[in-house]
Amino acid sequence: MTALRQHLIDPEVCIRCNTCEENCPVEGAIEHNEDNYVVNSDLCNYCMNCIAPCPTGAIDNWRMVNDAYSLEDQYSWDELPEQIELADITDEAGESEAASILDTAHAGTGAVPAPATASKPVINMWTREQPAKATVTGNYRITEEGTDSDIHHIVLDFGSQSFPVLEGQSIGIIPPGTDAKGKPHLVRLYSIASARDGERPGYNNLALTVKRVTFEADGETHEGVGSSYMCNLNKGDEVQVTGPFGNTFLMPNDPDANLVMICTGTGAAPFRGMTERRRRIGGNGAGKMMLFFGARSPSELPYFGPLQKVPSNLLDQELVFSRMTKLDDQQKEYVQHRMLKRSTDLANLLKDSNTYIYLCGLKGMEDGVEQSFDKICSDNGLNWSEIRQTLRSEGRYHIETY
């Protein structure tokens, strides 16, 4: 069954000021009686003209449903209904390019629920047929000039359009033009690299971490369509955006939760957002954050400079450079090897029922990380197979690799 993303007004928050109805360009899409303001799902065209003028935010509410709530339903409400569990429905993304990409990325753990305390995400708000339009407000190379790894930090501003995101979610970018067969280019999915309240707090913007992809074909070097488009964007350019996507790779809303984050390259993007979120909400919790981040060298590690300024009491960092550190004369050091050096610390975290583990980056690191967890457990009297199953069932072990 195909689901619908329905626009609703929160009757508990709405002050009945009539601003939404006055700003709605579609006659009858928003109406009211003496009790509530409601949205007609048959007429609402998702133009978002009502979002920004609303003084309370009551207008900015969405639910995924199999059957739209009727006007009669909405008039009878004193509060919004809870979101139907997404596992119970096939949402719009079930047929989308984004869902296919995320299914591949999450194949390492299969179906894992979101952390129990995670905020409820909004998904599929903007589509290929009706994308949001974002303006580029910054595009900065964050790896050293002259290195093979050309990675950019790109900031997109959404102006007055509503685009609510959570740390760990992704957005889709539609490259302009068509492919060799004359079909529109596929959507490219990128993890959000900023916190939910914006790359800059209070701004309606977000950041992405994008690596320029190159490959060899017919004896020539080519650049990937999507990554080349993104890395070449200039300040002021307009970009078509879909999403947001992703409802499981989310951080717990619990300052006492421990986060173990393991990544390579642009896989650092969601962890940058999670770290910034934890920093902004303050240090009232006891939760630890531990990062294992691999690259070939410091000059190819995105955000290497800013990471040096993150205090160790906020983020326990293990930066691993395969071209600079070796285990012996033959074997280079990778993140899974560094994990073994922190075996005692990781074992203690695995014993804690409030520890969450996230992997993001190259798919090739999965096996090595799993083997390291297995050895860490066996060396410390634990059973990785049992712990892994518990972590998965409780939404505490998340893999997003490509």
C-alpha positions in Angstrom: 0.0 0.0 0.0 1.4 3.4 -0.9 1.4 6.0 1.8 0.7 9.7 1.7 2.5 12.5 3.4 -0.3 14.6 4.8 0.0 18.2 5.9 -1.7 18.9 9.2 -2.1 21.8 11.7 -1.5 21.2 15.4 -4.7 22.2 17.3 -2.8 22.4 20.6 -0.4 25.1 19.3 -2.6 26.9 16.8 -3.8 30.4 18.0 -6.4 30.7 15.3 -4.9 33.9 13.9 -6.0 33.0 10.3 -2.5 33.8 8.9 -2.3 30.4 7.2 -5.6 30.7 5.5 -4.8 34.2 4.4 -1.5 33.2 2.8 -2.7 30.0 1.2 -2.9 30.6 -2.6 -5.3 27.6 -3.1 -8.9 28.4 -2.3 -10.2 25.9 0.2 -7.0 24.2 0.9 -7.0 25.6 4.4 -10.3 26.2 6.2 -11.6 26.6 9.7 -14.6 26.4 12.0 -15.0 27.7 15.5 -12.8 24.9 16.8 -9.9 24.2 14.5 -8.0 25.2 11.4 -7.6 22.2 9.0 -5.9 21.3 5.7 -7.8 19.7 2.8 -5.5 16.9 1.6 -7.2 16.9 -1.8 -6.4 20.5 -2.4 -3.1 21.2 -0.6 -0.3 21.4 -3.2 2.6 21.6 -0.7 3.6 25.1 -1.9 4.6 26.0 1.7 3.4 29.6 1.4 1.7 29.1 4.8 4.7 27.8 6.7 6.8 31.0 7.2 4.0 33.4 8.2 2.7 31.1 10.9 3.7 32.7 14.2 3.6 29.5 16.3 4.8 26.7 13.9 1.4 24.9 14.3 1.2 24.8 10.5 4.4 22.8 10.1 3.2 19.3 10.9 3.3 16.2 8.8 2.2 12.6 9.1 2.7 9.6 6.8 -0.7 7.8 6.4 -2.2 5.1 4.3 -5.5 7.0 4.1 -5.7 10.8 4.6 -7.3 12.1 7.7 -10.6 13.7 6.6 -11.7 17.3 7.4 -14.2 15.8 9.9 -11.3 14.0 11.6 -9.2 17.1 11.9 -12.1 19.3 13.2 -12.6 16.8 16.0 -9.0 16.8 17.3 -7.8 18.4 20.5 -4.3 17.2 19.6 -2.5 15.7 16.6 -2.5 11.9 16.3 0.8 10.0 16.8 2.7 9.1 13.7 1.9 5.6 12.4 5.0 3.4 12.8 6.7 3.6 9.5 7.5 -0.1 9.5 3.8 -0.7 9.1 3.4 1.1 5.9 5.1 1.3 2.5 6.0 5.0 2.3 6.5 7.1 -0.8 10.2 6.3 -0.7 9.5 2.7 -1.1 9.4 3.3 -4.9 12.0 6.0 -4.9 15.6 6.2 -5.9 16.5 7.3 -2.3 15.0 4.2 -0.7 17.0 1.9 -3.0 20.2 3.8 -2.1 19.5 3.6 1.6 18.5 -0.1 1.5 22.0 -0.7 0.0 23.7 1.5 2.6 21.9 -0.2 5.5 22.5 -3.8 4.2 25.2 -4.3 6.8 22.7 -4.6 9.7 19.5 -5.2 7.9 16.3 -3.7 9.4 17.3 -1.8 12.6 14.9 0.5 14.5 15.8 4.0 15.3 17.1 4.7 18.9 14.1 4.7 21.3 14.7 8.3 22.3 15.4 9.7 18.9 13.3 12.6 17.7 10.7 11.6 15.1 12.0 12.5 11.6 10.2 14.1 8.8 10.8 12.2 5.5 9.9 12.6 1.8 8.6 16.1 2.3 10.0 17.3 -1.0 10.0 15.0 -4.1 11.5 14.9 -7.6 8.2 16.1 -8.9 8.1 18.9 -6.4 11.6 19.6 -5.1 12.7 22.3 -2.7 15.0 25.0 -4.1 18.1 25.7 -2.0 20.7 28.4 -2.6 24.4 27.7 -2.3 25.8 30.0 0.4 29.2 28.4 0.7 31.4 25.8 -1.1 34.8 25.1 0.4 37.4 22.5 -0.3 38.3 20.8 3.0 41.1 18.6 1.9 44.5 20.0 0.9 45.0 21.3 -2.6 47.0 19.0 -4.7 45.8 15.8 -3.0 43.8 13.1 -4.9 40.9 13.5 -2.4 38.9 16.6 -3.5 36.2 16.9 -0.7 34.0 19.9 -0.3 31.9 21.4 2.5 28.8 22.8 0.8 26.2 25.0 2.6 22.6 25.1 1.3 20.1 27.7 2.4 16.3 27.0 2.1 15.1 30.5 2.7 11.4 30.5 3.9 10.8 26.8 2.8 10.3 24.3 5.5 13.0 21.6 5.4 13.2 20.0 8.9 16.1 17.6 9.4 17.7 15.5 12.1 21.4 14.5 12.4 21.9 11.3 10.5 19.4 12.0 7.8 20.2 12.5 4.1 18.9 14.7 1.3 18.7 14.1 -2.4 20.2 16.4 -5.0 18.9 16.4 -8.6 21.7 17.2 -11.0 20.3 19.3 -14.0 20.1 17.9 -17.5 19.7 14.4 -18.8 21.9 11.3 -19.3 23.0 9.8 -22.6 19.6 8.2 -23.1 17.8 11.5 -22.6 16.5 10.6 -19.2 16.7 13.0 -16.2 19.8 12.2 -14.0 19.2 10.0 -11.0 18.9 11.7 -7.6 22.2 11.7 -5.6 21.9 11.1 -1.9 24.2 13.0 0.6 24.3 12.7 4.4 23.6 15.9 6.3 26.8 17.2 8.0 25.2 19.8 10.2 23.0 19.8 13.3 19.2 20.0 13.1 19.1 23.7 13.9 21.3 24.6 11.0 24.9 24.8 9.9 24.7 28.1 11.7 22.2 28.0 14.7 19.0 29.6 13.9 19.5 29.7 10.1 17.4 27.6 7.8 20.4 25.9 6.2 22.4 22.7 6.3 25.8 21.4 5.2 26.9 18.5 3.0 30.3 16.8 2.7 30.8 15.8 -1.0 33.8 14.1 -2.6 34.5 14.6 -6.3 34.3 11.1 -7.8 36.6 10.2 -10.7 36.8 7.0 -12.6 38.6 5.5 -15.6 36.7 4.4 -18.7 37.8 3.9 -22.3 41.3 4.9 -21.3 40.2 8.3 -20.1 39.5 9.8 -16.7 35.9 10.9 -16.1 34.2 12.7 -13.3 30.9 11.6 -11.6 27.9 13.6 -12.8 26.5 14.3 -9.3 29.7 14.9 -7.4 31.2 17.1 -10.1 28.0 19.2 -10.3 28.1 19.7 -6.5 31.8 20.4 -6.2 31.6 23.0 -9.0 28.7 24.9 -7.5 29.2 28.6 -6.9 27.8 30.8 -4.2 24.3 31.9 -5.2 23.6 28.9 -7.4 20.2 27.3 -7.0 19.9 23.6 -6.3 16.9 21.3 -6.5 16.6 19.2 -3.4 14.4 16.2 -2.4 13.9 14.6 1.0 14.8 14.6 3.8 15.4 10.8 3.9 16.2 8.3 6.5 14.3 7.3 9.7 16.7 5.0 11.6 20.3 6.2 11.4 19.5 8.8 14.1 21.1 9.9 17.3 19.4 9.2 20.7 17.9 12.3 22.4 19.7 11.3 25.6 22.7 13.3 26.9 23.7 10.2 28.9 23.9 8.0 25.8 27.4 6.9 24.6 28.1 7.3 20.9 30.8 5.2 19.2 31.3 6.6 15.6 33.5 4.8 13.1 34.0 6.3 9.6 36.2 6.9 6.6 36.2 9.9 4.2 32.9 11.6 3.7 31.4 9.1 6.1 32.3 11.7 8.8 29.3 13.8 7.7 26.6 12.5 10.0 29.1 12.4 12.9 29.9 16.0 12.4 26.2 16.8 12.8 25.9 14.6 15.9 28.9 16.1 17.6 27.7 19.6 16.9 24.3 18.7 18.3 25.8 17.3 21.5 28.0 20.4 21.8 25.1 22.8 21.3 22.8 21.2 23.9 25.5 21.5 26.5 27.4 19.1 28.7 24.8 18.1 31.3 24.9 14.4 30.4 27.4 11.7 31.2 27.4 10.3 27.7 30.8 9.8 26.0 31.5 10.4 22.3 34.2 8.3 20.6 35.3 8.8 17.0 37.5 6.4 14.9 38.2 8.3 11.6 40.3 6.9 8.8 42.1 8.5 5.9 45.3 8.1 4.0 46.9 11.2 5.4 45.9 14.3 7.4 45.8 16.3 4.2 43.1 14.0 2.9 41.0 13.8 6.1 38.0 16.1 5.8 37.7 18.6 8.6 41.2 17.7 9.9 41.8 21.3 11.0 38.5 21.9 12.8 38.7 18.5 14.5 41.9 19.7 16.3 39.9 22.3 18.0 37.2 20.0 19.4 37.9 19.4 23.1 38.7 15.9 24.1 36.1 16.0 26.9 33.5 16.3 24.2 34.9 14.0 21.6 37.5 11.2 22.1 39.2 11.1 18.7 41.3 8.4 17.1 42.5 9.6 13.7 44.1 6.9 11.7 46.3 7.6 8.6 47.0 4.5 6.6 49.9 6.0 4.7 51.7 7.2 7.8 51.2 4.5 10.4 51.9 0.8 9.9 51.4 -2.1 12.2 54.6 -3.6 10.9 56.7 -3.5 7.8 53.9 -4.9 5.7 50.5 -4.0 7.1 49.1 -0.5 7.2 47.0 0.7 10.1 43.2 1.2 9.6 40.4 2.1 11.9 39.7 -1.5 12.9 43.3 -1.9 14.1 43.1 1.3 16.2 39.9 -0.1 17.8 41.9 -3.0 19.1 44.3 -0.5 20.8 41.3 0.9 22.6 40.0 -2.5 23.4 39.4 -1.9 27.2 37.5 1.3 26.6 35.4 -0.2 23.9 34.6 -3.3 26.0 33.4 -1.1 28.8 31.2 0.8 26.4 29.8 -2.4 25.0 28.8 -3.5 28.6 26.8 -0.3 28.9 23.2 -0.6 27.8 23.2 3.1 26.8 25.9 2.8 24.1 25.1 3.3 20.4 27.4 2.3 17.6 27.4 3.9 14.1 29.5 3.0 11.0 29.5 5.2 7.9 31.8 5.3 4.9 33.4 2.7 2.7 31.7 -0.7 2.7 35.1 -2.4 2.7 35.6 -1.4 6.4 32.6 -3.4 7.6 34.3 -6.8 7.9 37.3 -5.4 9.6 35.3 -3.5 12.2 33.1 -6.6 12.9 36.2 -8.7 13.4 37.7 -6.1 15.8 34.5 -6.1 17.9 34.6 -9.9 17.9 38.1 -9.9 19.2 37.5 -7.1 21.7 34.6 -9.1 23.1 36.5 -12.4 23.3 39.4 -10.7 25.0 37.1 -9.2 27.6 34.8 -12.1 28.4 32.0 -10.9 26.2 30.1 -12.5 23.3 30.0 -10.3 20.2 27.4 -12.3 18.4 24.9 -11.9 21.4 25.8 -8.3 21.9 25.4 -7.5 18.2 22.0 -9.0 18.2 20.9 -7.1 21.2 22.3 -3.8 19.8 20.4 -4.4 16.5 17.1 -5.2 18.2 17.4 -2.1 20.5 18.3 0.3 17.7 21.9 0.7 18.9 24.0 -0.6 16.0 23.7 1.2 12.7 25.6 0.8 9.5 25.5 3.1 6.5 28.1 2.1 4.0 28.5 2.3 0.2 
